């Protein structure tokens, strides 16, 4: 999954409340609440940034080891993809 370039799904309306990040899905009439780390991951998903670059950015911010960060980020991204928060346009 490292070469995947996830991007935010346009159907979500988002609001950053500081400690929480809300993503409203108007098609499903559901609200998803992201914690700070999940918010950071979500905001880096621009359809151009690969997962290893997202991990690198978060390693710098949170001071965590890259292999652990990559594993955790992949789990979060899988959840976001399953919920429809993200889409994937291309794979290398």
Order of alpha helices (4+ residues) and beta strands (2+ residues): beta-beta-beta-beta-alpha-alpha-alpha-beta
